């Protein structure tokens, strides 16, 4: 019997086969506490532009993922969140130097936002204390893409695949450009683009930026009572093919992880059976390990990370064996990642790097030869080429200097610098590691465990 002072959310749930012949009316209802523990992230998307400059700047957003306690939605998606910039860090000398070398005289500063109140859909104010740093400016949802069917014949030539990828990316960019021009607010976006190209610019938290604001104090939403039979399915195995929505408990990186390192994720949405019985409440823990970790290397070889989840533990301690892998996750597009058909995460590069590097090399070569070599009299070179070479080297700063200088050597230096930097960053530098930060939202596919491989008892 549960002690009187025990946490009601952690009280033992009945096993499915336990005393089925006894009348459930003999047992009192189970009291369950609806608490959100410290450290739980509230996912918030900014909906108003806020400048990162001074402490106290107001940041406003909306909750984009419902927060549950046990199986009850307590902070619905769509709730409004308000906070403030509470910290703006300085920029290291190395980072500042690298930014200056690329014509950027206002490198991004790390910042922290603290959200202090959530307005629920019914108008109720919920005081909170949740902090987040450097939100995802361009969040993307990755998911696995299974093959359409069995392979027939040989695989396509890699060069043909690369060319098709470049063509698809070019078409996508054209479509995006047309949408940007034809959709409302195009002047604002044009202004934003021009400002982003300036050597000195203000830093903003842009609309759409997502934060995982971690609660620094627990929240209590009272208690609920449930009949014994309503909880009888808790701890049962989910149906094969079920998708579990969770968040990572700690960071996992291909740069530091090795095979066998433990991984853990916490369920963020309750899971129900096909007959609508609760199987897994939130805060159930998915436990697994790193199956493969390959760090990034020089010559732009990207990292790889593969995780496997082997068992589920409910809040009351019941254990269930499983075989689970990543089926989806949300990351920042700047992370340069993709998922393969088996749920492995890889560093990814755009095939447009071939086009951009080739263009930089062509501009450098053209800028090194004055028009006089082609039968014209302008020894300073074509203004368009000078502008392109300068932009390739130092952006708008290089463009302005190259046009004002009217000097072939200056344009050639800018062009050569831009081409060399493009070659290094796209082909010679270290590739992208796969880094899954703490609280990364993940989708894990559930399957039956492999016999003899997955531990089924609690250690």
PyMOL commands that set and color helices and strands:
alter all, ss='L'
color gray80, all
select helices_A, chain A and resi 8-10+24-26+93-101+158-182+186-197+228-231+333-335+352-367+371-374+383-405+408-428
alter helices_A, ss='H'
color red, helices_A
select strands_A, chain A and resi 30-36+41-46+50-51+58-63+67-69+72-75+80-88+111-119+125-133+139-143+204-205+210-215+219-226+243-248+252-253+262-267+271-272+278-280+285-294+304-313+319-332+337-339+345-347+435-436+441-445
alter strands_A, ss='S'
color yellow, strands_A
deselect
rebuild
show_as cartoon
